[in-house]
């Protein structure tokens, strides 16, 4: 129970840190690298640090994952069209812009 609360708090903190990505007029702003890394850090608990999953891990590595595939999958988790045990709950907290920022971040990472 304690771990689940800690994990939930980390995800919430990462999402809240990116609230300022869109101005009041709806125009997007550039996202500081530290905020992007903070958002991506929440993925590390399951998918490995910087998206590099441990060899033989059940979760896929996110490092180098194709951008459009990640955007599509995250949106599918968010809208419930892709079944999941946890990802549908996590993805509901992300805006389209946050999903795109995550996809850009992970596609730029190299797989070990």
Beta strands, then each sheet from edge to edge (+ up, - down):
end
